[in-house]
């Protein structure tokens, strides 16, 4: 004989047909808290839109850059005396230095990559510091007495305590600032490379003109010497020396032209253009660099690399604050609802995470060491920047001293030799060996002067950049945000 309580001995995990029907009815007439919360969370979701990579389309877009005009009117923190910028870039009529600078800031691969990293860091600021998502719990439960269904529901939030939200926000903002400073650092280095490339092209074009004149003169000398050899006035050795000098001048001219072509391709790559882009560069040989000011400690400390290191230290500080906040109990608070066979109850729930076993000691210790590492990184970067400026100024002093020595020595002697050679040629007292030796010395002196001028200009530009002297000073600007 079965006991009246036999129904209560059935496994509670098995839902009978009647229990399921009661569950459906109670769910329908109960509060729609779970459905409303789920619907609200789904409405704010971002849909996925695939963007497949098309290599041929990417190549077409790269090729189109050489034909599209660009407008770049975003002012930078650098001085336009050192790095001029042209707002309207018309590629078809040749690129000046100002247009090349603007195009580099628009399409240089290094600049675009740095900006992409900065956008990622900026997007992370949107997430940092937000309240924790609410946690929704839905039943049902089955009574162990009569297998009746109990419908509980609860919604809870983690309370923003112990300064964790502020630490997350400060850390994300500091990382975003670091990324923005890295962008300025890359932009400044890119502008330095563009102007250095223009200095090199200027030197190569002038050196090509010198060597072209030497090559043409060598051809004339060969014709003259061969005529003398046919009349018996000079021997075959003189004719051989004349042809050798002509061939060496032609080889040197081709070498300079090849170097100019390599420099042009490197500049195209720096500007984000394909190597066969139909672009010409208008090199202004009358464009001089400003005078280098004296070293300025405040200007040095305003370098983007140092400001990025400062932001990295601020991010390490915020990370330590966050880890310290995590050692305290986490508290969740929210409303609760329960429907037990028609009896509904509403209340409030409180949940506390007890940090008995895990006090976050390991993460705190790691964050403390990360802060020490960030401080050491700033000191190391400051030391590196100081030495970089000192080295650049020393290189500039050496280049200018060599230029003065060469101008007052070898170049002056070459000019005097040129005048003496002209007199000898007019009077007919110059022989072939003297003419060839004088021509070689004059060409070497002139090309060496061009190299020293390029080295001095590049060293002055590098010294200004490493010392922070190419950046506009905030006190000279009316922009309040810049001053801040």
HELIX and SHEET records of a PDB file:
HELIX    1   1 UNK A    4  UNK A    9  5                                   6    
HELIX    2   2 UNK A   17  UNK A   29  1                                  13    
HELIX    3   3 UNK A   33  UNK A   43  1                                  11    
HELIX    4   4 UNK A   55  UNK A   64  1                                  10    
HELIX    5   5 UNK A   97  UNK A  107  1                                  11    
HELIX    6   6 UNK A  109  UNK A  127  1                                  19    
HELIX    7   7 UNK A  164  UNK A  230  1                                  67    
HELIX    8   8 UNK A  236  UNK A  270  1                                  35    
HELIX    9   9 UNK A  297  UNK A  301  1                                   5    
HELIX   10  10 UNK A  304  UNK A  325  1                                  22    
HELIX   11  11 UNK A  361  UNK A  406  1                                  46    
HELIX   12  12 UNK A  407  UNK A  411  3                                   5    
HELIX   13  13 UNK A  412  UNK A  427  1                                  16    
HELIX   14  14 UNK A  432  UNK A  466  1                                  35    
HELIX   15  15 UNK A  474  UNK A  476  5                                   3    
HELIX   16  16 UNK A  480  UNK A  483  1                                   4    
SHEET    1   A 2 UNK A  70  UNK A  71  0                                        
SHEET    2   A 2 UNK A  88  UNK A  89 -1                                        
SHEET    1   B 3 UNK A 135  UNK A 138  0                                        
SHEET    2   B 3 UNK A 149  UNK A 158 -1                                        
SHEET    3   B 3 UNK A 141  UNK A 142 -1                                        
SHEET    1   C 4 UNK A 135  UNK A 138  0                                        
SHEET    2   C 4 UNK A 149  UNK A 158 -1                                        
SHEET    3   C 4 UNK A 331  UNK A 340 -1                                        
SHEET    4   C 4 UNK A 343  UNK A 352 -1                                        
END                                                                             
